[in-house]
Amino acid sequence: MFSKSRINEPGPKSGDKETTTEATADKSKSSAPAIPPAPSSSAAPKVKPPASMLSSDIVITGDIKSTGDILVEGTVEGDIRAHQLTIGEGATVRGEVVGDDVVINGRIIGRLRGLKVRLTSSARVEGDIIHKTIAIESGAHFEGSVQRQDDPLGGSKSTTQASAAPAAPKTDKS
């Protein structure tokens, strides 16, 4: 019923198919319970899904919300919220745009809030920008106000309320 253990015998030579097959067969007959492999989700990095693309022939009326990335090439009449948001050169958005990383190549009519905002040379923005960091390339067209905030995504407070509140004094408790 049980075969002789091969623990002390030398391993199979490369190219020796018969020995490899016997060793595999012996492993499958072993009475020791098989140990399931560890879940690979912690070892392997998560694969980032590709950006959702709204092509140039699409017109959306309504709000869009995503935790992922969005590339807009068409027209959106409503608010857009995403992690990374790219407005293409031919795109037009009428509404509020909110994202962690926002790149504007096209036209926005409305408020723009982002941690990292970049207006390229082809950008056309008509509205206020609230940001943590901003880059505006030469040639970009912008009409509105720009305000820096440490947390531009936190709520939709008006800019006067946020700037009018006095800063809390810092205390060092060391």
ZIHUQUI-V244908 format. One record per residue. SS is DSSP state (helix for helix, strand for strand, loop for the rest). Layout:
ss=SS
ss=SS
This chain:
ss=loop
ss=loop
ss=loop
ss=loop
ss=loop
ss=loop
ss=loop
ss=loop
ss=loop
ss=loop
ss=loop
ss=loop
ss=loop
ss=loop
ss=loop
ss=loop
ss=helix
ss=helix
ss=helix
ss=helix
ss=helix
ss=helix
ss=helix
ss=helix
ss=helix
ss=helix
ss=helix
ss=helix
ss=helix
ss=loop
ss=loop
ss=loop
ss=loop
ss=loop
ss=loop
ss=loop
ss=loop
ss=loop
ss=loop
ss=loop
ss=loop
ss=loop
ss=loop
ss=loop
ss=loop
ss=loop
ss=loop
ss=loop
ss=loop
ss=loop
ss=loop
ss=strand
ss=strand
ss=strand
ss=loop
ss=loop
ss=loop
ss=loop
ss=strand
ss=strand
ss=strand
ss=loop
ss=loop
ss=strand
ss=strand
ss=loop
ss=loop
ss=loop
ss=strand
ss=strand
ss=strand
ss=strand
ss=loop
ss=loop
ss=strand
ss=strand
ss=strand
ss=loop
ss=loop
ss=strand
ss=strand
ss=strand
ss=strand
ss=strand
ss=strand
ss=strand
ss=strand
ss=loop
ss=loop
ss=loop
ss=loop
ss=strand
ss=strand
ss=strand
ss=loop
ss=loop
ss=strand
ss=strand
ss=strand
ss=strand
ss=strand
ss=strand
ss=strand
ss=strand
ss=loop
ss=loop
ss=strand
ss=strand
ss=strand
ss=loop
ss=loop
ss=strand
ss=strand
ss=strand
ss=strand
ss=strand
ss=strand
ss=strand
ss=strand
ss=loop
ss=loop
ss=loop
ss=loop
ss=strand
ss=strand
ss=strand
ss=loop
ss=loop
ss=strand
ss=strand
ss=strand
ss=strand
ss=strand
ss=strand
ss=strand
ss=strand
ss=loop
ss=loop
ss=loop
ss=loop
ss=strand
ss=strand
ss=strand
ss=loop
ss=loop
ss=strand
ss=strand
ss=strand
ss=loop
ss=loop
ss=loop
ss=loop
ss=loop
ss=loop
ss=loop
ss=loop
ss=loop
ss=loop
ss=helix
ss=helix
ss=helix
ss=helix
ss=helix
ss=helix
ss=loop
ss=loop
ss=loop
ss=loop
ss=loop
ss=loop
ss=loop
ss=loop
ss=loop
ss=loop
